[in-house]
């Protein structure tokens, strides 16, 4: 039985879920977090590495020639050097579409916090409410999550404008929701030039990746009133340090990358992790990236 090590399971399982699906397939070891030095020691005799957001670059792979499999416990894979993995014959899998309902729900939780202020409902004179019916929502990234957000928006009576179909219309919407993956090409795409083209007083929601946004430009727009508010579940650096320009802004709601963390969703992650590993061990390619 091969050895598998999960380097950063803190957001997947803090002890409230069973690891049995993984333990039935490999000699499974898990850690809430790992530093670079800890990861070096923990991967020494591992054939399979499992990560949520822990980065695995070429150097880590070269230092662990016995490594044959990397299982990402998430959809995004920008923290893995895929080119190096392919060159070294290391299989990499991810978990697509597991968080659609959870992330869409959280996107609207952020939006409703901005428009309805449920936490301060007893002070409506200073926190006026906003009706979503009749408003428009632009969605950048109209995949599974984007479409689910669109379905929820329509239930609220909103007009849905996918950016892929109408870039200008989506950019000028009352609400803009960011739901695309982070790539080298779109890094920092929400910059001052993009924000200047948005509707004055618009609301910005990001449940995708923090690296898609120029945070200083967003902070300046929130301070000036160009944008009414922002609801963010992701930041460029997580956790942020005190230099993050978005911290402390009254019109910026920030949650700590928790959109995907309902218990039901995390159970699904563990199940698909096990399914992906079993497929690899059996010579299959379930959810294989490289």
Secondary structure, DSSP 8 states (H G I E B T S, - for coil): --EEEES--TTT-SSSS--HHHHTTSEEEE-S---HHHHHHHTTT-SEEEESS--B-HHHHHH-TT--EEEESSS--TTB-HHHHHHTT-EEE--TTTTHHHHHHHHHHHHHHHHH-GGGGGGTTTS-----TT-EEEEE--SHHHHHHHHHHHHTT-EEEETTT-HHHHHTSSEEEE-----TTTTT-B-HHHHHTS-TTEEEEE-S-GGGB-HHHHHHHHHHTSEEEEEES--SSSS--TT-TTTT-TTEEE--S-TT--HHHHHHHHHHHHHHHHHHHTT--TTB--
